[in-house]
Amino acid sequence: MEEGSRTTNWLRIAIGLVLVVAVALGTIYVIDPEILGFPGPGRTILTFVKSYNDKDINLMLTCVDSRIERGVRGVSNILGGLIKVDPKDVFDVIPMVAAIVGNQPGSSQLENPKIVQKSIAGDSASVIAAMDERTTLNQGEKVSHLKVLFKLQHEETGWRINGLQLIQ
């Protein structure tokens, strides 16, 4: 076999492998882009749970319908203007106050969130997540197993939660 023929065969094999990998990655991206690390509805749910646990209202607002986010921030701006306080300061203080209150009876944490089912149809998605809710009560702790159906809409800024429902 000639040297040029060997090089041509290796080049064809390399090109073939690159095409197979490209098709495989493209298929995965179409089916579930989150597998490849791209943002998706599942990641929004996990971010929402983390922000709930951290009492981070700023991060939580980035997970919900942008109309709700704008409304909450608008009310904060109005109140901030009335009492002469920067609304950003109000949002920065809320997690600290929530952390203090969170150590009191009745606080809760969402643990072990897992995406159980995900359905995406265009710009709409439904995600069922299972998680444990650990609630601190006067008598000790209580753990409840939850399944939550999240409804999401894809906006310019990414996937946003526009509804949720506790399911049995």
Backbone as ProteinMPNN parsed JSONL, in Angstrom:
{"seq_chain_A": "MEEGSRTTNWLRIAIGLVLVVAVALGTIYVIDPEILGFPGPGRTILTFVKSYNDKDINLMLTCVDSRIERGVRGVSNILGGLIKVDPKDVFDVIPMVAAIVGNQPGSSQLENPKIVQKSIAGDSASVIAAMDERTTLNQGEKVSHLKVLFKLQHEETGWRINGLQLIQ", "coords_chain_A": {"N_chain_A": [[0.85, -1.168, 0.0], [0.526, 2.198, -0.766], [2.074, 5.196, 0.593], [0.615, 7.625, 0.357], [-1.946, 6.626, -0.033], [-2.465, 5.405, 2.441], [-2.499, 7.655, 4.118], [-4.705, 8.984, 3.045], [-6.738, 7.123, 3.705], [-6.666, 7.226, 6.544], [-7.357, 9.87, 6.908], [-9.962, 9.848, 5.891], [-11.151, 8.161, 7.792], [-10.812, 9.698, 10.128], [-12.349, 11.981, 9.477], [-14.828, 10.741, 9.222], [-15.223, 9.85, 11.879], [-15.354, 12.329, 13.202], [-17.695, 13.339, 12.055], [-19.579, 11.432, 12.984], [-19.434, 11.882, 15.769], [-20.273, 14.574, 15.806], [-22.916, 14.348, 14.833], [-23.988, 12.735, 16.856], [-23.708, 14.428, 19.139], [-25.288, 16.566, 18.271], [-27.797, 15.316, 18.142], [-28.184, 14.667, 20.856], [-28.266, 17.259, 21.869], [-30.642, 18.21, 20.712], [-32.512, 16.47, 21.88], [-32.09, 16.666, 24.737], [-30.697, 19.328, 25.914], [-29.559, 19.918, 28.379], [-27.989, 17.816, 29.204], [-25.604, 18.238, 27.963], [-24.72, 20.395, 29.329], [-25.955, 22.785, 28.797], [-28.182, 25.486, 29.656], [-31.374, 24.658, 30.983], [-34.841, 23.746, 31.616], [-34.747, 22.061, 33.862], [-32.427, 22.844, 35.217], [-33.198, 25.4, 35.997], [-35.137, 24.786, 37.924], [-33.555, 23.524, 39.895], [-31.894, 25.662, 40.585], [-33.822, 27.382, 41.632], [-34.619, 25.914, 43.902], [-32.199, 25.939, 45.337], [-31.948, 28.709, 45.782], [-34.175, 29.098, 47.399], [-33.483, 27.602, 49.667], [-31.213, 29.035, 50.449], [-32.359, 31.392, 51.079], [-32.32, 33.441, 49.232], [-33.599, 35.918, 47.749], [-33.107, 37.507, 45.516], [-31.854, 35.774, 43.641], [-33.872, 33.882, 43.476], [-35.93, 35.343, 42.266], [-34.969, 35.509, 39.664], [-35.65, 33.107, 38.649], [-38.348, 32.905, 38.327], [-41.358, 33.753, 36.494], [-40.848, 36.511, 34.42], [-42.554, 38.683, 34.576], [-43.548, 38.585, 37.164], [-41.161, 38.94, 38.543], [-40.515, 41.588, 37.705], [-42.727, 42.912, 38.807], [-42.421, 42.494, 41.608], [-39.976, 43.768, 42.002], [-40.733, 46.32, 41.186], [-42.646, 47.068, 43.139], [-40.934, 47.086, 45.301], [-39.266, 49.202, 44.526], [-41.109, 51.329, 44.6], [-41.858, 51.337, 47.34], [-39.322, 51.733, 48.382], [-38.811, 54.299, 47.423], [-40.73, 55.738, 48.81], [-39.965, 55.448, 51.473], [-37.439, 56.318, 51.357], [-35.255, 54.535, 50.829], [-32.796, 52.587, 49.249], [-33.895, 50.24, 46.925], [-32.34, 48.025, 46.272], [-30.851, 47.649, 48.549], [-32.838, 46.742, 50.254], [-33.438, 44.234, 49.132], [-30.961, 43.035, 49.515], [-30.856, 42.828, 52.261], [-32.932, 41.13, 52.947], [-32.222, 38.277, 52.651], [-30.5, 38.008, 54.883], [-32.183, 38.617, 57.066], [-34.031, 36.563, 56.685], [-32.387, 34.376, 57.163], [-31.89, 34.65, 59.869], [-34.492, 34.421, 60.883], [-34.943, 31.938, 59.838], [-33.696, 30.158, 61.555], [-35.467, 29.81, 63.501], [-38.3, 28.095, 64.963], [-40.293, 26.365, 62.604], [-39.013, 26.843, 60.225], [-37.911, 25.829, 56.93], [-36.194, 23.541, 54.741], [-35.364, 22.499, 51.483], [-34.442, 19.407, 50.332], [-32.271, 17.117, 48.593], [-33.141, 17.413, 45.803], [-34.53, 16.069, 42.867], [-34.887, 15.634, 39.423], [-37.621, 14.155, 38.111], [-39.284, 13.779, 35.945], [-39.484, 15.191, 32.714], [-40.772, 17.345, 30.299], [-40.678, 18.901, 27.241], [-42.043, 21.224, 25.073], [-41.629, 23.086, 22.527], [-41.567, 26.378, 23.537], [-42.502, 25.859, 26.044], [-42.498, 24.035, 29.107], [-42.81, 21.186, 31.248], [-42.001, 20.066, 34.393], [-41.411, 17.526, 36.668], [-40.435, 17.342, 39.924], [-38.878, 15.62, 42.565], [-38.431, 15.824, 46.057], [-37.183, 16.285, 49.404], [-38.679, 17.839, 52.17], [-37.447, 19.388, 54.872], [-38.563, 20.345, 57.886], [-38.243, 22.499, 60.583], [-39.503, 22.312, 63.716], [-41.111, 23.221, 66.874], [-41.128, 20.861, 68.342], [-39.106, 19.388, 67.237], [-37.67, 17.994, 64.26], [-39.293, 17.541, 61.104], [-39.72, 15.51, 58.321], [-40.862, 15.641, 55.066], [-41.889, 14.026, 52.107], [-41.918, 15.253, 48.918], [-43.546, 15.808, 45.769], [-43.377, 17.854, 43.06], [-44.976, 19.62, 40.512], [-43.71, 21.6, 38.106], [-44.378, 24.29, 35.997], [-43.026, 25.769, 33.167], [-41.834, 28.513, 31.177], [-40.098, 29.463, 28.28], [-38.141, 32.276, 28.087], [-36.554, 35.322, 26.899], [-34.439, 35.554, 28.661], [-34.034, 33.008, 29.516], [-35.24, 29.861, 30.92], [-38.203, 30.151, 32.812], [-40.12, 29.861, 35.759], [-43.578, 29.573, 35.773], [-45.651, 28.552, 37.126], [-46.605, 26.267, 39.694], [-47.302, 23.14, 41.273], [-48.236, 21.085, 43.901], [-48.038, 17.63, 43.842], [-49.505, 14.413, 44.343]], "CA_chain_A": [[0.0, 0.0, 0.0], [1.322, 3.405, -0.879], [2.002, 6.155, 1.705], [-0.485, 8.556, 0.08], [-3.203, 5.891, 0.141], [-2.65, 5.255, 3.898], [-2.866, 8.97, 4.639], [-6.079, 9.232, 2.605], [-7.618, 6.266, 4.51], [-6.718, 7.781, 7.904], [-8.101, 11.123, 6.815], [-11.377, 9.479, 5.753], [-11.583, 7.629, 9.091], [-10.891, 10.831, 11.05], [-13.513, 12.778, 9.08], [-15.999, 9.931, 9.57], [-15.394, 9.901, 13.336], [-15.802, 13.674, 13.546], [-19.1, 13.438, 11.652], [-20.377, 10.607, 13.903], [-19.493, 12.607, 17.041], [-21.093, 15.769, 15.595], [-24.315, 13.915, 14.747], [-24.385, 12.279, 18.196], [-23.866, 15.609, 19.994], [-26.452, 17.3, 17.77], [-28.985, 14.574, 18.567], [-28.314, 14.869, 22.301], [-28.673, 18.655, 22.077], [-32.054, 18.335, 20.355], [-33.308, 15.705, 22.844], [-31.977, 17.242, 26.089], [-29.467, 20.127, 25.93], [-28.969, 19.974, 29.719], [-26.969, 16.768, 29.303], [-24.351, 18.835, 27.487], [-24.382, 21.531, 30.17], [-26.687, 23.992, 28.416], [-29.28, 25.763, 30.591], [-32.67, 24.106, 30.619], [-35.832, 23.883, 32.675], [-34.304, 21.346, 35.064], [-31.449, 23.679, 35.92], [-33.962, 26.484, 36.627], [-35.753, 24.219, 39.13], [-32.501, 23.322, 40.895], [-31.495, 27.004, 41.035], [-34.914, 27.865, 42.466], [-34.52, 25.208, 45.187], [-31.019, 26.47, 46.036], [-32.246, 30.068, 46.249], [-35.128, 28.943, 48.505], [-32.713, 27.17, 50.836], [-30.293, 30.116, 50.84], [-33.185, 32.592, 51.332], [-31.779, 34.441, 48.304], [-34.739, 36.38, 46.952], [-32.625, 38.016, 44.225], [-31.682, 34.63, 42.749], [-35.188, 33.266, 43.299], [-36.689, 36.131, 41.299], [-34.486, 35.224, 38.308], [-36.186, 31.805, 38.255], [-39.803, 32.971, 38.122], [-41.873, 34.537, 35.375], [-40.253, 37.853, 34.461], [-43.583, 39.654, 34.986], [-43.556, 38.554, 38.628], [-39.91, 39.584, 38.963], [-40.658, 43.038, 37.519], [-43.718, 43.392, 39.772], [-41.818, 42.537, 42.945], [-38.97, 44.829, 42.008], [-41.452, 47.589, 41.102], [-43.183, 47.373, 44.472], [-39.772, 47.43, 46.12], [-38.845, 50.562, 44.141], [-42.098, 52.292, 45.109], [-41.678, 51.426, 48.79], [-38.01, 52.34, 48.622], [-38.945, 55.732, 47.185], [-41.546, 56.331, 49.868], [-39.239, 55.494, 52.753], [-36.091, 56.811, 51.034], [-34.285, 53.454, 50.96], [-32.463, 51.979, 47.973], [-34.517, 48.917, 46.853], [-31.306, 46.986, 46.259], [-30.517, 47.4, 49.955], [-33.91, 45.924, 50.816], [-33.239, 42.866, 48.658], [-29.746, 42.503, 50.112], [-31.107, 42.577, 53.685], [-33.926, 40.061, 53.106], [-31.622, 36.976, 52.974], [-29.967, 38.022, 56.241], [-33.327, 38.511, 57.97], [-34.588, 35.223, 56.519], [-31.482, 33.43, 57.823], [-32.136, 34.766, 61.314], [-35.808, 33.825, 61.108], [-34.85, 30.535, 59.441], [-33.247, 29.342, 62.672], [-36.585, 29.733, 64.436], [-39.234, 27.007, 64.653], [-41.121, 26.551, 61.431], [-38.228, 27.04, 59.008], [-37.824, 24.604, 56.133], [-35.164, 23.388, 53.716], [-35.671, 21.487, 50.478], [-33.232, 18.596, 50.208], [-32.2, 16.031, 47.612], [-34.035, 17.595, 44.648], [-34.243, 15.235, 41.696], [-35.831, 15.776, 38.32], [-38.203, 12.837, 37.882], [-39.851, 13.749, 34.602], [-39.351, 16.483, 32.035], [-41.399, 17.375, 28.984], [-40.481, 20.2, 26.614], [-42.758, 21.389, 23.808], [-41.36, 24.451, 22.08], [-41.154, 27.298, 24.6], [-43.15, 25.465, 27.29], [-41.97, 22.81, 29.693], [-43.355, 20.682, 32.51], [-40.965, 19.308, 35.09], [-41.789, 16.983, 37.967], [-39.263, 17.197, 40.782], [-39.089, 15.011, 43.876], [-37.489, 16.355, 47.036], [-37.583, 16.183, 50.801], [-38.771, 19.113, 52.885], [-37.107, 19.249, 56.286], [-39.145, 21.467, 58.605], [-37.881, 22.594, 61.993], [-40.654, 22.661, 64.543], [-40.803, 23.275, 68.307], [-40.937, 19.503, 68.836], [-38.018, 18.734, 66.512], [-37.725, 18.111, 62.807], [-40.223, 16.702, 60.372], [-39.325, 15.391, 56.915], [-41.953, 15.272, 54.16], [-41.464, 13.735, 50.737], [-42.755, 16.046, 48.017], [-43.426, 15.8, 44.319], [-43.898, 19.146, 42.613], [-45.048, 19.844, 39.079], [-43.35, 22.961, 37.742], [-44.656, 24.711, 34.623], [-42.039, 26.784, 32.799], [-41.912, 29.156, 29.87], [-38.795, 29.961, 27.861], [-38.131, 33.7, 27.773], [-35.25, 35.772, 26.391], [-33.42, 35.353, 29.701], [-33.943, 31.583, 29.853], [-36.452, 29.208, 31.403], [-38.781, 30.802, 33.987], [-41.25, 29.153, 36.361], [-44.802, 30.378, 35.781], [-46.659, 27.841, 37.879], [-46.179, 25.033, 40.345], [-48.4, 22.448, 41.927], [-47.861, 19.914, 44.68], [-48.785, 16.46, 43.363], [-49.411, 13.258, 45.246]], "C_chain_A": [[0.897, 1.232, 0.0], [1.087, 4.331, 0.303], [0.828, 7.11, 1.53], [-1.834, 7.896, 0.292], [-3.518, 5.702, 1.625], [-3.126, 6.576, 4.522], [-4.319, 9.288, 4.282], [-7.061, 8.403, 3.426], [-7.769, 6.811, 5.933], [-7.515, 9.077, 7.935], [-9.601, 10.839, 6.703], [-11.933, 8.961, 7.091], [-11.764, 8.773, 10.085], [-12.116, 11.694, 10.746], [-14.807, 12.044, 9.445], [-16.283, 9.966, 11.066], [-15.905, 11.269, 13.793], [-17.282, 13.839, 13.192], [-20.004, 12.634, 12.591], [-20.542, 11.324, 15.244], [-20.392, 13.843, 16.905], [-22.577, 15.408, 15.533], [-24.82, 13.473, 16.117], [-24.626, 13.467, 19.128], [-25.074, 16.444, 19.569], [-27.754, 16.639, 18.193], [-29.231, 14.761, 20.054], [-28.797, 16.287, 22.573], [-30.157, 18.836, 21.775], [-32.934, 17.637, 21.393], [-33.278, 16.349, 24.224], [-30.667, 18.01, 26.203], [-28.803, 20.2, 27.306], [-27.888, 18.917, 29.912], [-25.607, 17.327, 28.911], [-23.957, 20.082, 28.281], [-25.069, 22.828, 29.788], [-27.832, 24.222, 29.401], [-30.59, 25.183, 30.069], [-33.629, 24.233, 31.782], [-35.424, 23.173, 33.967], [-33.327, 22.163, 35.888], [-32.151, 24.85, 36.621], [-34.585, 25.997, 37.931], [-34.704, 24.069, 40.228], [-31.986, 24.661, 41.434], [-32.553, 27.591, 41.964], [-34.842, 27.224, 43.856], [-33.337, 25.743, 45.986], [-31.308, 27.864, 46.588], [-33.245, 30.046, 47.406], [-34.367, 28.58, 49.783], [-31.794, 28.262, 51.359], [-31.032, 31.397, 51.215], [-32.704, 33.763, 50.473], [-32.875, 34.893, 47.351], [-34.298, 36.911, 45.59], [-32.471, 36.885, 43.219], [-33.026, 33.972, 42.466], [-35.997, 34.017, 42.24], [-36.226, 35.891, 39.868], [-35.008, 33.896, 37.784], [-37.672, 31.848, 37.916], [-40.134, 33.851, 36.931], [-41.377, 35.978, 35.489], [-41.272, 38.929, 34.843], [-43.667, 39.728, 36.511], [-42.304, 39.246, 39.152], [-40.029, 41.106, 38.852], [-41.644, 43.631, 38.521], [-43.136, 43.518, 41.169], [-40.794, 43.654, 43.023], [-39.623, 46.211, 41.921], [-42.027, 48.015, 42.441], [-42.044, 47.786, 45.399], [-39.287, 48.849, 45.81], [-39.8, 51.619, 44.682], [-41.927, 52.474, 46.614], [-40.354, 52.086, 49.141], [-38.049, 53.841, 48.426], [-39.722, 56.433, 48.285], [-40.781, 56.46, 51.18], [-37.777, 55.877, 52.561], [-35.003, 55.762, 51.307], [-34.045, 52.888, 49.566], [-33.055, 50.564, 47.934], [-33.499, 47.781, 46.85], [-30.898, 46.636, 47.69], [-31.564, 46.513, 50.613], [-33.707, 44.473, 50.405], [-31.984, 42.235, 49.25], [-29.934, 42.145, 51.578], [-32.029, 41.376, 53.885], [-33.274, 38.705, 53.393], [-31.067, 36.915, 54.404], [-31.101, 37.869, 57.256], [-33.922, 37.107, 57.891], [-33.708, 34.181, 57.2], [-31.686, 33.464, 59.332], [-33.463, 34.098, 61.656], [-35.761, 32.326, 60.813], [-34.374, 29.623, 60.549], [-34.332, 29.187, 63.728], [-37.483, 28.569, 64.042], [-40.096, 27.345, 63.442], [-40.338, 26.776, 60.154], [-38.159, 25.719, 58.234], [-36.684, 24.693, 55.117], [-35.636, 22.307, 52.756], [-34.387, 20.73, 50.192], [-33.391, 17.536, 49.13], [-33.134, 16.222, 46.414], [-33.571, 16.744, 43.471], [-35.325, 15.469, 40.653], [-36.321, 14.379, 37.967], [-38.697, 12.706, 36.447], [-39.76, 15.149, 34.006], [-39.953, 16.357, 30.651], [-41.259, 18.79, 28.435], [-41.223, 20.203, 25.281], [-42.594, 22.846, 23.382], [-40.845, 25.302, 23.223], [-41.813, 26.99, 25.939], [-42.543, 24.162, 27.79], [-42.733, 22.471, 30.963], [-42.279, 19.82, 33.127], [-41.55, 18.829, 36.413], [-40.501, 16.749, 38.737], [-39.69, 16.548, 42.097], [-38.028, 15.566, 44.819], [-38.031, 16.103, 48.434], [-37.663, 17.59, 51.373], [-38.518, 18.823, 54.36], [-37.573, 20.513, 57.0], [-38.734, 21.392, 60.068], [-39.093, 23.096, 62.763], [-40.219, 22.746, 65.997], [-40.466, 21.884, 68.852], [-39.784, 18.775, 68.15], [-38.169, 18.954, 65.017], [-38.728, 17.128, 62.224], [-39.755, 16.687, 58.921], [-40.526, 14.91, 56.111], [-41.365, 15.02, 52.782], [-42.444, 14.42, 49.792], [-42.504, 15.68, 46.566], [-44.109, 17.078, 43.853], [-43.861, 19.199, 41.092], [-44.773, 21.322, 38.826], [-43.722, 23.181, 36.281], [-43.689, 25.852, 34.312], [-42.292, 27.299, 31.392], [-40.52, 29.663, 29.521], [-38.936, 31.42, 27.446], [-36.749, 34.056, 27.238], [-34.128, 35.471, 27.378], [-33.271, 33.9, 30.12], [-35.284, 31.037, 30.327], [-36.905, 29.855, 32.699], [-39.994, 30.009, 34.459], [-42.459, 30.077, 36.321], [-45.961, 29.647, 36.459], [-46.06, 26.618, 38.54], [-47.333, 24.458, 41.128], [-47.848, 21.238, 42.655], [-48.691, 18.749, 44.179], [-48.554, 15.302, 44.331], [-48.848, 12.06, 44.532]], "O_chain_A": [[1.909, 1.276, 0.699], [0.038, 4.273, 0.946], [0.112, 7.372, 2.495], [-2.773, 8.545, 0.752], [-4.671, 5.817, 2.039], [-4.04, 6.593, 5.347], [-5.072, 9.797, 5.112], [-8.114, 8.911, 3.813], [-8.878, 6.851, 6.466], [-8.256, 9.34, 8.881], [-10.413, 11.509, 7.342], [-13.057, 9.292, 7.468], [-12.761, 8.813, 10.807], [-12.838, 12.091, 11.661], [-15.763, 12.657, 9.919], [-17.434, 10.095, 11.481], [-16.775, 11.359, 14.659], [-18.038, 14.426, 13.967], [-21.081, 13.103, 12.957], [-21.641, 11.375, 15.796], [-21.19, 14.124, 17.799], [-23.405, 16.1, 16.126], [-25.945, 13.794, 16.5], [-25.637, 13.509, 19.83], [-25.798, 16.968, 20.416], [-28.709, 17.323, 18.561], [-30.367, 14.989, 20.47], [-29.657, 16.49, 23.43], [-30.855, 19.541, 22.504], [-33.991, 18.156, 21.751], [-34.331, 16.559, 24.825], [-29.637, 17.43, 26.547], [-27.615, 20.509, 27.399], [-26.968, 19.111, 30.706], [-24.581, 16.931, 29.465], [-22.978, 20.749, 27.947], [-24.8, 23.868, 30.389], [-28.395, 23.261, 29.927], [-30.871, 25.217, 28.871], [-33.268, 24.772, 32.828], [-35.736, 23.653, 35.057], [-33.395, 22.171, 37.117], [-31.748, 25.248, 37.714], [-34.565, 26.711, 38.933], [-34.949, 24.452, 41.372], [-31.675, 24.771, 42.62], [-32.222, 28.224, 42.967], [-34.987, 27.911, 44.867], [-33.46, 25.975, 47.189], [-30.957, 28.168, 47.728], [-33.168, 30.887, 48.301], [-34.582, 29.176, 50.838], [-31.615, 28.403, 52.568], [-30.409, 32.378, 51.623], [-32.682, 34.911, 50.916], [-33.056, 34.317, 46.278], [-35.032, 36.782, 44.61], [-32.903, 37.01, 42.073], [-33.289, 33.552, 41.339], [-36.67, 33.399, 41.414], [-37.017, 36.053, 38.939], [-34.833, 33.583, 36.606], [-38.194, 30.928, 37.287], [-39.291, 34.596, 36.431], [-41.482, 36.588, 36.553], [-40.896, 39.973, 35.375], [-43.836, 40.808, 37.077], [-42.372, 40.04, 40.09], [-39.687, 41.829, 39.788], [-41.424, 44.73, 39.031], [-43.333, 44.531, 41.839], [-40.752, 44.399, 44.002], [-39.125, 47.169, 42.514], [-41.913, 49.175, 42.835], [-42.18, 48.724, 46.184], [-38.941, 49.605, 46.718], [-39.372, 52.669, 45.162], [-41.86, 53.598, 47.111], [-40.27, 52.89, 50.07], [-37.402, 54.583, 49.165], [-39.421, 57.569, 48.65], [-40.925, 57.444, 51.905], [-36.973, 55.775, 53.487], [-33.979, 56.052, 51.925], [-34.986, 52.728, 48.788], [-32.756, 49.758, 48.815], [-33.77, 46.698, 47.368], [-30.633, 45.476, 48.003], [-31.237, 45.644, 51.421], [-33.795, 43.576, 51.243], [-31.947, 41.023, 49.464], [-29.253, 41.257, 52.091], [-31.917, 40.676, 54.892], [-33.726, 38.017, 54.308], [-31.16, 35.877, 55.059], [-30.992, 37.083, 58.197], [-34.278, 36.525, 58.916], [-34.219, 33.207, 57.754], [-31.657, 32.425, 59.992], [-33.55, 33.31, 62.598], [-36.454, 31.539, 61.458], [-34.622, 28.419, 60.495], [-34.133, 28.506, 64.734], [-37.429, 28.105, 62.903], [-40.563, 28.474, 63.288], [-40.939, 26.89, 59.086], [-38.326, 24.64, 58.803], [-36.276, 25.778, 54.702], [-36.237, 21.316, 53.171], [-33.366, 21.328, 49.851], [-34.501, 17.119, 48.803], [-33.85, 15.292, 46.043], [-32.388, 16.706, 43.13], [-36.517, 15.497, 40.962], [-35.534, 13.521, 37.569], [-38.547, 11.66, 35.816], [-39.934, 16.152, 34.698], [-39.688, 15.4, 29.924], [-41.668, 19.758, 29.076], [-41.053, 19.299, 24.462], [-43.334, 23.723, 23.828], [-39.81, 24.994, 23.815], [-41.695, 27.778, 26.877], [-42.132, 23.305, 27.008], [-43.235, 23.353, 31.66], [-41.711, 18.949, 32.469], [-42.109, 19.612, 37.181], [-39.597, 16.054, 38.273], [-40.729, 16.887, 42.664], [-36.875, 15.755, 44.432], [-39.197, 15.751, 48.61], [-36.811, 18.432, 51.09], [-39.28, 18.105, 55.006], [-37.057, 21.604, 56.76], [-38.864, 20.349, 60.709], [-39.628, 24.17, 62.485], [-39.089, 22.387, 66.328], [-39.612, 21.751, 69.728], [-39.523, 17.618, 68.48], [-38.719, 19.96, 64.569], [-38.973, 16.05, 62.765], [-39.43, 17.733, 58.358], [-41.133, 13.89, 56.438], [-40.451, 15.721, 52.349], [-43.651, 14.191, 49.862], [-41.398, 15.294, 46.185], [-45.258, 17.351, 44.199], [-42.854, 18.868, 40.467], [-45.521, 22.187, 39.281], [-43.414, 22.351, 35.426], [-43.551, 26.787, 35.1], [-42.875, 26.621, 30.547], [-39.836, 30.232, 30.371], [-39.736, 31.76, 26.575], [-35.876, 33.195, 27.135], [-33.004, 35.169, 26.977], [-32.46, 33.591, 30.994], [-36.325, 31.672, 30.157], [-36.092, 30.087, 33.593], [-40.796, 29.544, 33.649], [-42.391, 31.221, 36.772], [-47.112, 30.077, 36.373], [-45.127, 26.007, 38.018], [-48.222, 25.176, 41.586], [-47.081, 20.458, 42.089], [-49.915, 18.852, 44.096], [-47.543, 15.237, 45.031], [-48.696, 10.997, 45.134]]}, "name": "protein", "num_of_chains": 1, "seq": "MEEGSRTTNWLRIAIGLVLVVAVALGTIYVIDPEILGFPGPGRTILTFVKSYNDKDINLMLTCVDSRIERGVRGVSNILGGLIKVDPKDVFDVIPMVAAIVGNQPGSSQLENPKIVQKSIAGDSASVIAAMDERTTLNQGEKVSHLKVLFKLQHEETGWRINGLQLIQ"}
